[in-house]
């Protein structure tokens, strides 16, 4: 696409047209299960999680870009997918996935940001059942079994540990929703600070394959915080570490560059070479208006002898690239 669309505003409009073409008939945006297996369907499925993230990426676009119909259809989809108890699933399949905190908080934040009337305080209260003893959020929305239930399950049920991992990106998405409605979660914040400052912040997390996912999610928490505050400083340091990392085959992936730049732009950071990186991201746009995509999410457990489940979303990668370019001066 290099040299075909020069003006960044034109690139954004071409990307929006591609997103509109990719929007499913139900109004959602799809996740693609690239590698399935037992319990994991293959192919593209409308996803409340992906839809909420696309809406978040488009939220900062100015009035010069017409997103009205696309956004309203996506919001209607999220409303239709909300289940009793105010929860969402990653996607619909049979047998069904459990509702998860990631999808739920991303959907709630998208609806709240759009001004959709819901009892967000009650939703936040219900999420408290998803915390572990350290006060961090687990991934799956489910109450722990009572002692009576564990005793009824026998010795194995009494001793078996619950499989419900704590993922830093999930916690960042949850905290972004909570602070949007004026709720604090100091233990979650401390957990995120520890993760961002540790060397493992440059590695994968349980459900996310790339550290750029954490940096991008944390930037949504930190962008409204004071510049001298701990969470913003940690998010800024991580975003710059990723942006300044030596190039390699993985780091050169367009969808990872988009997340690094989106985090840097949200945090208002400047860096030598930033303009060149933005031009590089723009040059990756394809002739249909989209950007390249790859696997982003995975499962923690899967059947023995089967390939690791891998998931990605063409729509989300285009939306994040649009988010970055829409904030840049027209050229």
C-alpha positions as CSV (number, residue, x, y, z in Angstrom):
1,X,0.0,0.0,0.0
2,X,3.0,2.3,0.2
3,X,2.4,5.4,-1.9
4,X,-1.2,4.5,-2.7
5,X,-2.9,6.4,0.1
6,X,-0.8,9.3,1.3
7,X,-3.1,11.3,3.5
8,X,-3.6,9.7,6.9
9,X,-7.2,10.8,7.0
10,X,-7.8,8.9,3.8
11,X,-6.1,5.9,5.3
12,X,-8.5,6.1,8.3
13,X,-11.5,6.3,6.1
14,X,-10.4,3.4,4.0
15,X,-9.9,1.4,7.2
16,X,-13.4,2.3,8.5
17,X,-14.9,1.2,5.2
18,X,-13.1,-2.2,5.6
19,X,-14.4,-2.5,9.2
20,X,-17.9,-1.8,8.1
21,X,-17.5,-4.5,5.5
22,X,-16.3,-6.9,8.1
23,X,-19.0,-6.2,10.6
24,X,-21.1,-9.4,11.0
25,X,-24.9,-9.3,10.3
26,X,-25.6,-9.4,14.0
27,X,-23.5,-6.2,14.5
28,X,-20.6,-7.8,16.2
29,X,-16.9,-8.0,15.1
30,X,-15.4,-11.4,14.8
31,X,-12.6,-13.4,16.4
32,X,-11.0,-16.0,14.2
33,X,-10.2,-19.3,15.8
34,X,-7.1,-20.1,13.8
35,X,-6.3,-23.4,15.5
36,X,-9.2,-25.2,17.0
37,X,-9.6,-28.6,18.6
38,X,-11.7,-30.4,21.2
39,X,-13.9,-27.7,22.8
40,X,-12.6,-25.0,20.4
41,X,-14.5,-24.4,17.2
42,X,-12.7,-23.2,14.1
43,X,-13.5,-20.2,11.9
44,X,-14.8,-16.7,12.5
45,X,-17.3,-16.0,15.3
46,X,-18.9,-12.8,16.5
47,X,-17.3,-11.8,19.8
48,X,-18.4,-9.4,22.5
49,X,-14.8,-9.1,23.6
50,X,-13.5,-8.2,20.1
51,X,-16.5,-5.9,19.6
52,X,-15.9,-4.0,22.8
53,X,-12.2,-3.6,21.9
54,X,-13.0,-2.3,18.5
55,X,-15.4,0.3,20.0
56,X,-12.7,1.3,22.4
57,X,-10.2,1.9,19.6
58,X,-12.7,4.0,17.7
59,X,-13.9,6.0,20.6
60,X,-11.2,8.7,20.1
61,X,-12.0,9.4,16.5
62,X,-13.2,12.9,15.8
63,X,-16.5,14.0,14.2
64,X,-14.8,14.2,10.8
65,X,-15.1,10.4,10.6
66,X,-18.5,8.9,10.2
67,X,-18.7,5.9,12.5
68,X,-22.3,6.3,13.6
69,X,-24.0,3.3,12.0
70,X,-21.1,1.0,12.6
71,X,-20.9,2.0,16.3
72,X,-24.7,1.8,16.9
73,X,-24.9,-1.7,15.4
74,X,-22.0,-2.8,17.6
75,X,-23.6,-1.4,20.7
76,X,-26.9,-3.1,19.9
77,X,-25.0,-6.4,19.5
78,X,-23.4,-6.0,22.9
79,X,-26.7,-5.3,24.5
80,X,-28.2,-8.4,22.9
81,X,-25.3,-10.6,24.1
82,X,-25.5,-9.5,27.7
83,X,-26.7,-12.5,29.8
84,X,-28.5,-12.7,33.2
85,X,-26.2,-11.3,35.9
86,X,-24.7,-8.8,33.5
87,X,-22.0,-11.0,32.0
88,X,-20.6,-11.8,28.5
89,X,-18.9,-14.7,26.9
90,X,-15.9,-14.5,24.6
91,X,-18.1,-16.0,21.8
92,X,-21.0,-18.3,21.5
93,X,-20.4,-22.0,20.8
94,X,-21.7,-25.4,21.8
95,X,-20.8,-26.5,24.5
96,X,-20.8,-22.9,25.7
97,X,-17.8,-21.2,27.2
98,X,-18.1,-19.8,30.7
99,X,-18.6,-16.1,30.9
100,X,-15.3,-14.4,31.4
101,X,-14.2,-11.2,33.2
102,X,-12.2,-9.9,30.1
103,X,-15.3,-9.9,27.8
104,X,-17.5,-8.6,30.6
105,X,-15.4,-5.6,31.6
106,X,-14.5,-4.7,28.0
107,X,-18.2,-4.8,27.0
108,X,-19.2,-2.8,30.1
109,X,-16.6,-0.1,29.4
110,X,-17.7,0.2,25.8
111,X,-21.3,0.6,26.8
112,X,-20.5,3.0,29.6
113,X,-18.3,5.1,27.3
114,X,-21.1,5.3,24.8
115,X,-23.6,6.5,27.4
116,X,-25.8,3.4,27.4
117,X,-27.9,3.3,30.5
118,X,-27.1,0.3,32.7
119,X,-26.5,-0.1,36.4
120,X,-22.7,-0.1,36.2
121,X,-22.3,0.1,40.0
122,X,-24.2,-3.2,40.4
123,X,-22.2,-4.8,37.7
124,X,-19.0,-3.8,39.5
125,X,-20.3,-5.2,42.7
126,X,-21.0,-8.6,41.1
127,X,-17.4,-8.7,39.8
128,X,-16.1,-8.8,43.4
129,X,-16.9,-12.6,43.4
130,X,-14.1,-13.0,40.8
131,X,-11.3,-11.9,43.0
132,X,-8.7,-14.2,44.6
133,X,-7.5,-13.9,48.2
134,X,-4.9,-11.3,47.1
135,X,-7.7,-9.1,45.7
136,X,-6.8,-9.6,42.0
137,X,-9.3,-10.7,39.4
138,X,-9.5,-14.2,38.0
139,X,-10.4,-14.7,34.4
140,X,-13.6,-16.7,34.6
141,X,-16.8,-15.3,36.1
142,X,-17.8,-17.9,38.6
143,X,-18.3,-17.9,42.3
144,X,-16.1,-20.3,44.3
145,X,-17.8,-23.5,45.4
146,X,-19.0,-23.5,48.9
147,X,-17.6,-25.8,51.5
148,X,-20.7,-27.8,51.4
149,X,-20.3,-28.3,47.6
150,X,-16.6,-29.2,48.0
151,X,-17.4,-31.7,50.7
152,X,-20.2,-33.2,48.6
153,X,-17.6,-33.7,45.8
154,X,-15.5,-35.9,48.0
155,X,-11.8,-35.8,49.0
156,X,-10.6,-34.9,45.5
157,X,-13.1,-32.1,45.2
158,X,-12.1,-30.8,48.6
159,X,-8.4,-30.7,47.7
160,X,-8.6,-29.8,44.1
161,X,-7.4,-26.3,43.3
162,X,-9.7,-24.1,41.2
163,X,-8.4,-23.5,37.7
164,X,-9.1,-19.8,37.2
165,X,-5.9,-18.0,36.3
166,X,-5.0,-14.4,37.1
167,X,-3.9,-12.6,33.9
168,X,-2.5,-9.1,34.0
169,X,-4.2,-8.0,30.8
170,X,-7.6,-9.2,32.2
171,X,-6.9,-7.2,35.4
172,X,-5.9,-4.1,33.4
173,X,-9.2,-4.3,31.4
174,X,-11.1,-4.7,34.6
175,X,-9.4,-1.7,36.2
176,X,-10.0,0.4,33.2
177,X,-13.8,-0.2,33.5
178,X,-13.8,0.3,37.3
179,X,-12.0,3.6,37.2
180,X,-14.3,4.8,34.4
181,X,-17.2,4.5,36.9
182,X,-15.2,6.0,39.7
183,X,-14.3,2.7,41.5
184,X,-10.9,2.1,43.0
185,X,-9.1,-1.3,43.1
186,X,-5.8,-0.7,44.9
187,X,-4.8,-4.3,45.1
188,X,-5.3,-4.8,41.4
189,X,-3.3,-1.6,40.7
190,X,-0.4,-2.9,42.9
191,X,-0.5,-6.2,41.0
192,X,-0.3,-4.4,37.7
193,X,2.5,-2.2,38.9
194,X,4.5,-5.2,40.0
195,X,4.0,-6.9,36.7
196,X,4.9,-3.8,34.6
197,X,8.1,-3.3,36.5
198,X,9.2,-6.9,36.3
199,X,11.1,-8.6,33.5
200,X,8.1,-10.8,32.8
201,X,6.3,-7.7,31.4
202,X,8.3,-8.4,28.2
203,X,6.9,-11.9,28.0
204,X,3.5,-13.5,27.3
205,X,0.8,-13.7,30.0
206,X,-1.6,-16.7,30.5
207,X,-4.1,-15.8,27.8
208,X,-2.1,-13.2,25.7
209,X,0.7,-14.2,23.5
210,X,2.5,-10.8,23.3
211,X,3.6,-8.2,25.9
212,X,2.3,-5.4,23.6
213,X,-1.2,-6.6,24.7
214,X,-0.4,-5.7,28.3
215,X,1.2,-2.4,27.4
216,X,-1.8,-1.4,25.4
217,X,-4.3,-2.4,28.1
218,X,-2.3,-0.7,30.8
219,X,-2.2,2.5,28.8
220,X,-6.0,2.7,28.9
221,X,-5.8,2.7,32.7
222,X,-2.9,5.1,32.8
223,X,-3.9,7.7,30.2
224,X,-6.2,9.6,32.7
225,X,-3.8,9.4,35.6
226,X,-1.4,12.2,36.6
227,X,1.9,12.2,34.8
228,X,3.9,11.8,38.0
229,X,1.8,9.0,39.3
230,X,3.2,5.5,39.7
231,X,0.8,3.7,37.3
232,X,1.4,6.2,34.5
233,X,5.1,6.1,35.0
234,X,5.2,2.3,34.8
235,X,3.0,2.2,31.8
236,X,5.1,4.8,30.0
237,X,8.3,3.0,30.8
238,X,7.0,-0.3,29.5
239,X,5.6,1.3,26.3
240,X,8.9,2.9,25.6
241,X,10.9,-0.3,26.4
242,X,8.8,-2.1,23.8
243,X,9.0,0.7,21.2
244,X,12.8,0.9,21.6
245,X,13.4,-2.8,21.6
246,X,15.9,-4.0,18.9
247,X,14.0,-5.1,15.8
248,X,13.5,-8.8,15.2
249,X,11.2,-11.0,13.2
250,X,8.4,-10.9,15.9
251,X,8.8,-7.2,16.8
252,X,8.4,-6.3,13.2
253,X,4.8,-7.6,13.0
254,X,2.4,-4.8,12.1
255,X,-0.2,-5.6,14.7
256,X,2.4,-5.4,17.5
257,X,3.8,-2.1,16.2
258,X,0.2,-0.8,16.2
259,X,-0.2,-1.7,19.9
260,X,3.1,-0.1,20.8
261,X,2.2,3.1,19.0
262,X,-1.3,3.1,20.4
263,X,0.0,2.9,24.0
264,X,2.6,5.6,23.3
265,X,0.0,7.9,21.8
266,X,-2.5,7.3,24.6
267,X,0.2,8.3,27.1
268,X,1.3,11.4,25.2
269,X,4.9,10.1,24.9
270,X,7.4,11.5,22.4
271,X,10.5,9.7,21.0
272,X,13.0,10.2,18.3
273,X,11.9,8.1,15.3
274,X,8.3,8.1,16.3
275,X,7.2,9.8,13.1
276,X,9.1,7.1,11.1
277,X,7.3,4.4,13.1
278,X,4.0,6.0,12.3
279,X,4.9,6.1,8.6
280,X,5.9,2.4,8.8
281,X,2.5,1.5,10.3
282,X,0.7,3.4,7.6
283,X,2.7,1.7,4.9
284,X,1.4,-1.7,6.1
285,X,-2.2,-0.9,5.1
286,X,-3.4,-3.2,2.4
287,X,-5.3,-2.1,-0.8
288,X,-8.7,-3.2,0.8
289,X,-8.0,-0.8,3.8
290,X,-7.1,-3.5,6.3
291,X,-3.9,-4.1,8.2
292,X,-2.2,-7.5,8.6
293,X,-3.2,-9.7,11.5
294,X,-1.9,-12.7,13.4
295,X,-2.6,-14.8,16.5
296,X,-3.0,-12.7,19.7
297,X,-4.8,-15.0,22.2
298,X,-4.5,-18.6,23.3
299,X,-5.9,-21.0,25.8
300,X,-4.1,-22.1,29.0
301,X,-5.3,-25.7,28.8
302,X,-6.3,-27.9,25.8
303,X,-6.6,-31.6,25.1
304,X,-3.4,-33.6,25.1
305,X,-2.1,-34.5,21.6
306,X,-3.9,-31.5,20.0
307,X,-2.4,-28.3,18.7
308,X,-2.4,-25.2,20.9
309,X,-5.5,-23.0,20.3
310,X,-4.6,-19.7,18.6
311,X,-7.0,-16.8,18.0
312,X,-6.8,-13.5,16.3
313,X,-9.0,-10.8,14.8
314,X,-8.6,-9.0,11.5
315,X,-11.2,-6.3,12.5
316,X,-9.4,-5.5,15.8
317,X,-6.0,-5.0,14.1
318,X,-7.5,-2.6,11.6
319,X,-9.3,-0.7,14.4
320,X,-6.1,-0.3,16.5
321,X,-4.2,1.0,13.4
322,X,-7.0,3.4,12.8
323,X,-6.9,4.6,16.4
324,X,-3.2,5.5,15.9
325,X,-3.4,7.2,12.6
326,X,-6.5,9.2,13.5
327,X,-4.6,11.0,16.2
328,X,-1.8,12.0,13.8
329,X,-1.8,15.3,11.8
330,X,-3.1,15.0,8.3
331,X,-0.4,14.6,5.7
